[in-house]
Amino acid sequence: MLAFKIAVVADLHYSSGCPLPVRRGEYAHIFLARVVHRLNHIIKPDVLLVMGDCLDVPQAADAKERLETLKSILDKAECPVIAVPGNHDPEPDVFYEVMERPAPVVDIGPVRFLTFLDPEEPGYNAVRLPQDLQRMRKAREGHSGPVVFLQHVPVFPSGLTKCPYGYTNIDEIIEIMDEYAITLSIGGHYHRGTELVHHNRSSYLAVKALCEDPFEFCVITIDDDGISAMNHSLKMPAHLGLIDRHVHSEYAYCGEDMDMEVSVELAELFGLAGLVFTEHSSHLYYGRDPAWRQGFSPTYPGMPGRMPQYWQSAKPFLSDSVQVGLEVDYDFHGRPVLLEEDRKRSQLLVGAVHFLPASMRRPVDVERLADEYMATLAKLMPDGMHVLAHPFRIFRRSGVETPDRLYEPMVRLLKEHKVAAELNFHTNSPDPEFFRMCIDAGVKISFGSDAHAQYEVGEFAQHLQLLSDCGFDGDLKEILL
């Protein structure tokens, strides 16, 4: 049985700022990281294709550095990657100093891929050279499975799309496609993209620009039933009114590239109704080392540390859609690391248990950890917390299975104290069964990205999938905080 999945991104136009406002090339690296994250965790394709115009200004002094940034992100993809340059990229020899140059023929599973670096023609068109036309004719030699051609400028039979770009020798190209029953031709370049076009025994597609709203990539499936293509948006559906209630800041010791101003803009671009900054209280009160020891007293010398700067930094962004609170860390004795003045200033308190004595010992005694965790929660729940951060993640981080016998008493505690359960995938694998029990009991769910990197802000594809796995198909507003 044939079942092959191809993910495609095109036209990132990564730059310090594109002259056309519709292109958000300054965030191209964030968009690409978000794509790779979703591919790795949900879609799991057999190959990822990058269809050119990775950069916007190939002559820029930082062009190579920007390409290297994109390459480092692509290296995290858990599948093979094939990249072709576009007309906004450096010349192929320079482009492939950074990106991996594909072989003339690339066979991945049952599918054969050929890339074409066609010279540009006036009007942002292209021409396929005689030697590449000959490569097309030989593409099927020794291969009876699907054959896919890749190039930046899209190939279409004349008159079948509204794409204004094409090839000066398109008739010859299409004749070869037809004669040798080439399965599929994929391009980028035309930012609006097209639907999948079928003509005789071949199919054709231009993929939308990742750098333009709604920031889409494409997933193509080749199976026994034929070829299908589906666009996936990096944005959340606006009508859902989703709020990210767990976003970190530049004050997190564990953060990567967080910046409050960027997070606010990304939340809007990604279709969120709002976000809440919830920084670790221990990171704000203490230096890096004490913040991670978790055995300290809530009145450790040196408080309030950087807490005043945190409130001041967040102040310019506060609005009806942007709030500021804290991820309140708890020490080994179940005491909140929180001064009363900061409790009063917080618009949201997310209670978090990251470490316990039993979680620090090896081997981990699961029963002892379970007892310590539930005892700590019994103190945390009545303490004015609005949300319990990443329930049961401490077990995963300790390398042990979560005892599911804890689900029922956890749900009772949450319901009794009107605390929401946070759905959180950051280094975490939430169990759909627990959240189904929360929904059935009327415990509210809080969506939290727990963003430590900008690409994570409001990335709720996994959250929505888990609720579907729970069997929930109603109005999210009925169950979300």
N, C-alpha and C positions, 0 to 999 in steps of 0.2 A: 504494500500500500504506500503510495506516494503522499507525503505530507511535509512540505518544506516552507519555512517562514523566513521572509526577507524584510528586514527593517531598513528604511531609507530616510536620510536627512539630506537637505540641500540648502544652499544659499544662506550661510550663517552670517556672512559679511561682518566678521569680528573686527572691531575698530574702536578707537577712542570716542567715536561719535560719527554717525553717517550723516551726510548732507541732506538726505531725505528723511524727514522725521518719522515716517512710517516704518523705517528700518531701525530696529532696536539692537544694532550690532554691538553696542557697548556691553550688552548682556549675553552675547552669543555663547561665551564659555559657560555661563550659568544655564542657559537653555540646553546646551549639549550635555552637561553633567546631569541635568534632570532627565533627559532622554535616556542616557545610559543607565541611570538608576532604575527607571521604569522598565527598560528592557531586561535588566538583570533580575529584577524581582517579580515581574508580572508576565511580560510577553515572551521572554526567553526565545529569541529568534535564532535561526541557524547561521545568519550572517548579517552584518550591519554594513550598509553602503553609504558612502559620503559623496554626494554628486556635485562637488565643486563650489566655487566662491566661498571658501572657508574664510577668506579675508575680504576686506573692502578696498584697502589701498595696498597693493602689492609692493609699491616703492617705499612705503613708510619705513622709517628707521627701525621700528620695533616689529616689522613684519615677521621675521624669523622667530622672534620670541613669542609672538602670538600663535604662530603655527605650532610651536613646541608646547604651548599651553593646551591647545586643542588635542595634540597628539597624546599628551599625558592623560587627558580625560578619556580618549578613545582606548587607551591601553587598559582601562578598567572594565571595558566591555568583556563579558564572558562568552564571546563568540568571535569568529574571525571578522576582520574589518578590511574592506576594500575602499580606497579613496581615489578619486580622480580630481584633477585641478579644473578650475573654471577660468573665465576671462578676467576675473578680479584677483586671481591668485598669481603668485610668481610663476615664471617659466617652469615647465615640468621638471627639468633637471634640478632647479632650486627647490621646488615644491617637494620633490622626492629625496632631498637631503634630510628632510624632517619626517615626512610621511613615508610609510613603507611602500616601495614600488611593487605593484602586483606583477606576477609572472604574465607572459603573453596569454596563457590559458590557465585559468584557476578553476579546478574542480573541487567543489565542496559537496560531499554527499552525492546525490544523484544529479546535481545541477552544475552546468558549466558556465563560467563567466568569462567574458572578454571585455577589456577596457579599450576605449579609443580616445586619443588625444588629438582631436580634429582642429586644424588651423582656423582662426577666426576670419570671417569675411565681413564686408561692410554691412551695417544695419544689425550688428550683433548676431549675425548668422554664422554658418560654418561650412566647410567643405570636407568631404571624406576623400582622402588621397588614394591613388590607385593601389598602393601596397596594402592599405587597410581594407579596401574593397576585396582584395584577394584573401585577406585574413578572414573576412566574413564568409567567403565561399568555402574555406577550409575548416570552419568552426565545428562542423559536425563530424569531422573525420575521427573515427574510433569512438564516437559517443552517440548513443541513441536517446538519451534523456533530455530534459529541458536545457535550452541554451538561452542565456540572457546577455544582451549587449548593454554596456554602460558607457555613457558619455555625458558631458555637461549640457550641451545644446540638445534639446529633445528632437527625436525623430518621429514624424507623423506622416502618413499618407496625405497627399494634398487634399485640402478642403474638408477634412474630418474634424478639425478643432478650430478654435479662435486664436490659437497660439500664433503670435506674429513672427516668431523666430523659426528658422529651419535651415535646410541645406541647399546649396546651389545645385547639387546633383542628387536631389531627393528621389527622383524617379528611378535612378540606377540603384540607390540604396534599397528602396522598397521592392524592386524587382528581385534582388538577392534575398531579402527577407522572405518573400513569398516562395521563391524557388526552393530554398533550403529549409523552409518551415521553422524559421527562428522563433522561439517561443515568445520572447519579450524583449522590448527595448525600453530602457529607463533613462530619463534625463532630468535635469533641474532647469535653472536659467529663467524659466517663465514663472515668476513669483506667484501668480494666481493658481498655478497648477491646473491639471485637467483630471477628468474622470479617466478610468481605464478604457482605452479605445481598442476595439477588436476589428481586424481587417484580414480577410481570408484566414490563414492559419497562424497569424501572428497577433500579438497585442502590444500596445504602446502606452506610455505614461510619462507625464511631467509632474514632478513632486513639488508641492508648495514650498515657499521659502520659510525656513524655521525662524528667521529674524522678524517676521511680520505677524501681527495679530491675525489669527488666534494661536500662532506659534505651534504649528502642526508638523508632525512627522508621519510617515506612511508605513503600513505593514502590509506586505503582499504575501498571499498564500498561494502556493502552487500545489495542487493535490489531484487526485484522480478525477475530480469533478471539473477541473479547469483552473482558471486564475481569478482571484478576487483581490481587491485592494480596499483598505480601510484607513482613513486618516484619524490620528489620535492627537488631540489638543493637549498642550501643557497646561491650559487654563482649566479651572474647575467650572462646572456649569453655574453661571451667575444666579439662575433662579433658585438654586439650593441655599443661597445666602450663608455659605460656610465661613466660619471664623476660626482662625488658627490661634488657639489659646495657650500655646507653649512655644515661644520664639525667643532664642537667646540673642545676645548682643555682643558688642566688641569687648565687654567686660568679662566674658566667660573664659576661664583658663583653658577650657577644652574646646573652644571655638576654632574655626578654620579661617573664615573670611567675613565674619559677621560685621554688619554696619547698620545701625538703626535706620538711617536715611534710605539706604538701598532696600532694606527689608520692606519699608512702607511702600516704596514704589513698586517693588515686585509683587506685593500683596494685591495691589490694584491691577497690575498687568495680568496676574494669574487668576483674576476673577473672584477674589475673596470679598466678603462683606466686611471683614475687619480682622485685626490681629491684636494680640496682647503680648507685650514683652514681659517675660517671666524669668529673670536672671536668678542663678543660684545665690541664695542668701550668704552662704559660706564664702563664695568667691568675692563677694562685695565687702564682707566684714574682715576677711583675713587674707594673708599672703598665700601664694600658691601651695606651699607645703602644708600648713595647718588646715587649709580648706579641704584637703583630701584625706586627712587623718580621721575625721568624723568621731573621734573620741573626746573632743574638746568640750569644755563648758560653754553654754550659750553666752556667757559673758567673758569670753577669752580676751586677754589684754590686747589692745590695739583697735577694738571696735570704736567707732563705726567704719573705719577703713575707707573704702571707695564708695560706700553707699550714697553719700551726698552727691558725688559726681554722677552716679547712675541716675538719680532722680532729675538732676539738672539736665543731663544729656537727653533724657526722654521727653522733657517738657515741651520742646518745640513741635513734637509730632503728635501730641495728644489731640484727639478729636472725637467725634461721635463714633468713628470706626477704629480708632487706635487707642488702646489703653495700656497701662503699665502696672505690673504687679511683681510678684516674686515666686520663684520656685524655692519653697522653704525647706531647707535641709534639716534633718533630725539627727541628733547625736545618738550614741550607743545606749543612752538611758531614756530614749523616747522624748527628749526635750527639743522643742523647736529652736533653731538658731535664728532668732528673730527678736529685735527690740520692739517694744510696744509702739514707739513712734513710727516705725516703718510698717508695722501691721496696719496702723490707721491710714497710712498714705497709700497702701496697696489697693488697687481696684480688683485684683484677683489674687488669691493665694492658692498655689498649687503645692500640696504637701508631697514630699519625696523622701523615700528611704533608699539610700544608695549602698550603705555598708552597715553591717551588724557584726558583732564579735564572731558569730558562727560562720559568717560569710568570709571571714579573713583567715580561717583555719583550714589546713589541708591534711587529710581529706575532709570535705565538707560533710558534716552530720546533717542530713536533710531534715530529720525530725526536730533537731535542736534549732535549726534555722527557721523552720515553720513556726515553732513556738515563739521564738524571738520576734519574728516578723508580725505575727498576729497580735502579740502583746504590745508592740510598738504602735500598730494601727489602732488598737483600742484607746491609746492615749492621743493619737493624731486626730482621729475622726471628730471628737468633741471640741477640738481646739480652734474651731473657726475656719478650717480649710474649706475651700469651695470645690476643689478637684483633687483626687488622688492620682498622682503621676504614675504612669507606666506600672499598673498593678502586676505584681509577681515577677517583674523583670530581674529582681535581685537573685532569683533562682537561676534564670538563664545565665546571668553573668557569673554566677558561682559554678556553672558547669553541671548543674543537676536539673532533673525534671521537677516541674512544679507539682506538688501533691494536689490533685484535683479535689480532694476532700476539703480543701480550704475555700473552694468557690462559694459554697452555700453560706458559711459564716461571714465571708467577705461581703457578699451581697447584702446580708442582713445589716452589717455595720454601715455600709454605704447608705442604705435606705433609711435606717434609723436616724442618721445624722445629716441626711439630705446632702451628701457629698457625691459629686459626679465621678464616674469612672473614666479615666483618660484612655482613649484609644491611641496608641503610640507605637510606631514601628522602629524607632531609633534604637539600633542594636537590640531589637526586641522582636519576639514572635508571639503576638497576642493569640489567645485561644478563642475561636469563634464561640465555643460552648459557654465560656464564662460570660461573654457579652450578650449571648442569647438569654442567659439567666438574668442579667441586668435589665434587659429590655422587658422581659416577662414580669419582673418585679417592679417596674416603674422607676428604676434607677437611671438618672440622666447620663448620657454619654457626652464626653468632651473630646473634640478633635484636637490633637496636638501633634505638630510635626516634630517638636523637640529640636528645631532647626539649629544645628551647629555650623552649617554651611548654607550659603545663600540659596543654592538650588533646592534645598529642602523646604523652604518657606511655602506653606500651603500646599504641599504635595500630598494630596489625599486620595490618590488612585487606589492605594492598598486599603485605606480605610473604607472606602466605598465598596471595594470588592469583599472585604470581610463582612460588612453588614449584609451584603447579598448572600454570602456563604452562611450567615446566621438564619437565612430565610426571611429577612426583613425586606418588604417591598412596599412599605407605606410611606407616609410623609415624614421626612427626616426631622422636620420642625417639632414633631411630636415626641421625639426621643433625644434630641440633642439639647445640651445645656443652652 
